[in-house]
Amino acid sequence: MTAAIAIRRLNAADQDFARHLDHLLSWESVSDDAVNQRVLEIIKAVRERGDAALVEFTQRFDDLQVASMADLILPRARLELALTRITAAQQQALELAAERVRSYHEKQVQDSWTYTEADGTVLGQKVTPLDRAGLYVPGGKASYPSSVLMNAIPAKVAGVAEVVMVVPTPRGELNELVLAAACIAGVDRVFTIGGAQAVAALAYGTESVPPVDKIVGPGNIYVATAKRHVFGKVGIDMIAGPSEILVVCDGQTDPDWIAMDLFSQAEHDEDAQSILLSPDAAFLDRVAASIARLLPTMERAEIIRASLEARGALIQVADMAQAIEVANRIAPEHLELSVADPEQYLPQIRHAGAIFMGRYTAEALGDYCAGPNHVLPTSGTARYSSPLGVYDFQKRSSIIHCSAAGASELGKTASVLARGESLTAHARSAEYRIKG
């Protein structure tokens, strides 16, 4: 029997609510000194010894006996084999999800543009895909084929020529669904390596692993720390914190639905966060009763319980206006507007990774097959960042093509500003183009 759950109750009317909310939301993702030092040592070893270091670390950390780097490369044929090993229902689900994700992201593609001024000067922007992207995929039993689709498909839609996937296979455990997803998503090369060593290999390259331009995908604290350290050499998507859901409900949705929506994030791990806001105190009581009744039926009940007790909350607000105010303060990764008319509140939502509208739109649909990306900003970073998308795999170059007349006119302005900054060479370079 699962022990009774003690999920905190807060009221936005309380004088110290802001302090309690800040404490609830606080999350420190910075690695401790030991992890940091270990990661730096691993990166140094991969940079200096390449493939040999990857083989050594794979033997040590993944408990895998491999003779050489050749044992850590999966050919395309192995991905295609995985498609035949999964069930027909699984293949159909992967293909349907992939098609929806692809269709959605195709609408994000940005094109180059230019415009011509009256004097003939042309200004514009050239949009170019990255040459090569690296995709980190967690391995072993905790495998997420949906993340393969969400990371690889936008890269391919953006026009990235080569997507390189790394996935650890502890004790030789290969996840067929992950490999099948890689096949469907169009992943070009796969290496069965993981951890900080895989991040280092993608960033700097080895004899076998090509260096990439950007690394995306989730991982443990060693992976996240390594991504921090290689940023600058390569781009990264984000340093993701624990998964989060914030449900705003008017009190009219089935409380069992809301309880399960909260569970859907809490089951990720003990640090995940699930919060419910409602102006209806009696409804919060009903959801609490649903949580207590449904929790023992869950396979990951202990993880859910630990998550809800450590970082979960049922919060009473004065009205829906205050609910939206608190939601913007939280800036959640996933925001469910489980209300009668969600469209009326949408203009007021300023900060959220993904917004799930109405009572029927479970966050879980977005995780797998709705179409929008499930790689989302966490820990309040939705205040300034966006979901992973095609734009993350494209870069923009400015285009400036001055006519003689345009260069002459612009040169006069540039000369004044450059001399004001005491940059004489800048000024004279511009002045050479001034007519008369």
Long-range contacts (C-beta under 8 A, 24 or more apart in sequence): 1-296, 2-295, 2-296, 2-301, 2-302, 2-305, 3-305, 4-292, 5-291, 5-292, 5-295, 5-305, 5-308, 5-309, 6-309, 7-288, 7-291, 7-308, 7-309, 7-312, 7-313, 7-314, 8-312, 8-313, 8-314, 9-284, 9-288, 9-313, 9-314, 9-315, 9-316, 10-313, 10-314, 10-315, 10-316, 11-315, 11-316, 12-315, 12-316, 12-317, 12-318, 12-322, 12-326, 13-316, 13-318, 21-315, 21-326, 21-329, 21-330, 24-273, 24-275, 24-311, 24-313, 25-273, 25-330, 25-379, 25-380, 27-241, 27-242, 27-271, 27-379, 29-224, 29-239, 29-241, 29-379, 31-221, 31-224, 31-225, 31-228, 35-221, 35-222, 35-225, 36-225, 38-196, 38-222, 39-196, 39-222, 39-225, 39-226, 39-229, 40-229, 42-195, 42-196, 42-197, 42-200, 42-222, 42-226, 43-196, 43-199, 43-200, 43-203, 43-204, 43-226, 43-229, 43-230, 45-197, 46-197, 46-200, 46-201, 46-204, 46-206, 47-200, 47-204, 50-206, 50-207, 50-208, 51-206, 51-207, 51-208, 51-209, 53-197, 53-206, 54-193, 54-197, 54-198, 54-201, 54-206, 54-208, 54-209, 57-193, 57-195, 57-197, 58-168, 58-192, 58-193, 58-194, 58-197, 61-168, 61-194, 61-195, 61-197, 62-168, 62-169, 62-170, 62-171, 62-194, 63-170, 63-171, 64-169, 64-170, 64-171, 64-172, 69-206, 69-207, 69-208, 72-191, 72-192, 72-193, 72-208, 73-189, 73-190, 73-191, 73-192, 73-208, 74-179, 74-190, 74-191, 74-192, 76-183, 78-179, 78-190, 79-179, 79-180, 79-182, 79-183, 79-187, 79-190, 80-183, 81-179, 82-176, 82-177, 82-179, 82-180, 82-182, 82-183, 83-180, 83-183, 83-184, 85-176, 85-180, 86-176, 86-177, 86-180, 90-177, 90-180, 91-180, 93-369, 94-145, 94-149, 94-177, 94-180, 94-181, 94-184, 95-184, 96-369, 97-146, 97-149, 97-368, 97-369, 98-149, 98-153, 98-181, 98-184, 98-185, 100-369, 100-370, 100-371, 101-149, 101-150, 101-153, 101-154, 101-369, 101-371, 101-373, 102-153, 102-157, 103-371, 104-371, 104-372, 105-153, 105-154, 105-157, 105-371, 105-373, 105-389, 105-390, 106-157, 106-390, 108-154, 108-157, 108-389, 108-390, 108-391, 109-157, 109-158, 109-390, 109-394, 110-390, 110-391, 110-394, 110-396, 114-399, 117-406, 119-403, 119-405, 119-406, 119-409, 120-403, 120-405, 120-406, 121-400, 121-401, 121-402, 121-403, 121-405, 121-406, 121-407, 121-410, 122-399, 122-400, 122-401, 123-398, 123-399, 123-400, 123-401, 124-398, 124-399, 125-396, 125-397, 125-398, 125-399, 126-396, 126-397, 126-398, 126-399, 127-394, 127-395, 127-396, 128-394, 128-395, 128-396, 128-397, 129-158, 129-159, 129-160, 129-161, 129-393, 129-394, 129-395, 130-155, 130-158, 130-160, 130-213, 130-214, 130-235, 130-393, 130-394, 130-395, 131-160, 131-161, 131-162, 131-213, 132-160, 132-161, 132-162, 132-163, 132-164, 132-210, 132-211, 132-212, 132-213, 133-160, 133-162, 133-163, 133-164, 133-212, 133-213, 133-214, 133-215, 133-216, 133-393, 134-163, 134-164, 134-165, 134-166, 134-202, 134-203, 134-212, 134-214, 134-215, 134-216, 134-217, 134-234, 135-163, 135-164, 135-165, 135-166, 135-187, 135-215, 135-216, 135-217, 136-165, 136-166, 136-167, 136-194, 136-198, 136-199, 136-202, 136-215, 136-216, 136-217, 136-218, 136-219, 136-223, 137-165, 137-166, 137-167, 137-178, 137-182, 137-217, 138-167, 138-168, 138-194, 138-218, 138-219, 138-220, 139-167, 139-168, 139-169, 139-170, 139-173, 139-175, 139-178, 139-192, 139-194, 140-168, 140-169, 140-170, 140-171, 140-173, 140-175, 141-173, 141-175, 143-167, 143-175, 143-177, 143-178, 144-178, 144-218, 145-175, 145-177, 145-178, 145-180, 145-181, 146-181, 146-367, 146-368, 146-374, 147-217, 147-218, 147-374, 147-375, 148-178, 148-181, 148-182, 148-185, 148-187, 149-181, 149-184, 149-185, 150-373, 150-374, 150-375, 150-388, 151-216, 151-217, 151-237, 151-375, 151-388, 152-182, 152-185, 152-186, 152-187, 153-185, 153-186, 154-373, 154-388, 154-389, 154-390, 154-392, 154-393, 155-216, 155-393, 156-185, 156-186, 157-390, 158-390, 158-391, 158-392, 158-393, 158-394, 159-393, 159-394, 160-393, 162-188, 162-189, 162-210, 163-187, 163-188, 163-189, 164-188, 164-189, 164-190, 164-191, 164-202, 164-209, 164-210, 164-212, 165-189, 165-190, 165-191, 166-190, 166-191, 166-192, 166-193, 166-194, 166-198, 166-201, 166-202, 166-209, 167-191, 167-192, 167-193, 167-194, 168-192, 168-193, 168-194, 168-195, 168-198, 169-194, 170-194, 194-219, 194-223, 195-219, 195-220, 195-222, 195-223, 195-226, 196-222, 196-223, 196-225, 196-226, 198-223, 199-223, 199-226, 199-227, 199-230, 200-226, 200-230, 202-230, 202-234, 203-230, 203-233, 203-234, 204-230, 204-233, 214-392, 214-393, 216-375, 216-388, 216-392, 218-375, 237-375, 237-388, 237-392, 238-375, 238-377, 238-378, 238-381, 238-385, 238-388, 240-375, 240-378, 241-271, 241-378, 241-379, 242-268, 242-269, 242-271, 242-272, 242-273, 242-311, 242-378, 242-379, 243-268, 243-269, 243-272, 243-273, 243-333, 243-334, 243-378, 244-272, 244-273, 244-274, 244-275, 244-332, 244-333, 244-334, 244-378, 244-379, 245-273, 245-274, 245-275, 245-332, 245-333, 245-334, 245-335, 245-336, 245-363, 246-275, 246-276, 246-277, 246-327, 246-330, 246-332, 246-334, 246-335, 246-336, 246-352, 247-274, 247-275, 247-276, 247-277, 247-336, 247-338, 248-277, 248-278, 248-320, 248-323, 248-324, 248-327, 248-335, 248-336, 248-337, 248-338, 248-339, 248-345, 249-276, 249-277, 249-278, 249-280, 249-283, 249-336, 249-338, 249-339, 250-278, 250-279, 250-280, 250-320, 250-338, 250-339, 250-340, 251-278, 251-279, 251-280, 251-282, 251-283, 252-339, 252-340, 252-359, 253-338, 253-359, 254-359, 255-283, 255-286, 255-287, 255-289, 255-290, 256-290, 256-294, 257-338, 257-359, 257-362, 258-287, 258-290, 258-338, 259-287, 259-290, 259-291, 259-294, 260-294, 261-336, 261-338, 261-362, 261-363, 261-364, 262-287, 262-291, 262-308, 262-312, 263-291, 263-294, 263-295, 263-298, 263-304, 264-362, 264-363, 264-364, 264-367, 265-307, 265-334, 265-363, 266-303, 266-304, 266-307, 266-308, 266-312, 267-298, 267-300, 267-303, 267-304, 267-307, 268-303, 268-307, 269-303, 269-307, 270-303, 270-306, 270-307, 270-310, 271-307, 271-310, 271-311, 272-307, 272-311, 273-307, 273-311, 273-312, 274-307, 274-308, 274-311, 274-312, 275-312, 275-313, 275-314, 275-315, 275-330, 275-332, 276-313, 276-314, 276-315, 277-315, 277-317, 277-323, 277-326, 277-327, 278-314, 278-315, 278-316, 278-317, 278-323, 279-316, 279-317, 279-318, 279-319, 279-320, 279-322, 279-323, 280-316, 281-316, 284-314, 284-315, 284-316, 287-314, 288-314, 320-345, 324-348, 324-349, 327-351, 327-352, 330-380, 331-377, 331-380, 331-381, 331-382, 331-383, 332-382, 333-376, 333-377, 333-378, 333-382, 334-363, 334-366, 334-376, 336-361, 336-362, 336-363, 351-380, 351-382, 351-383, 352-382, 353-377, 353-378, 353-382, 353-386, 353-387, 354-387, 402-433, 404-433, 404-435, 405-435, 407-433, 407-434, 408-433, 408-434, 408-435
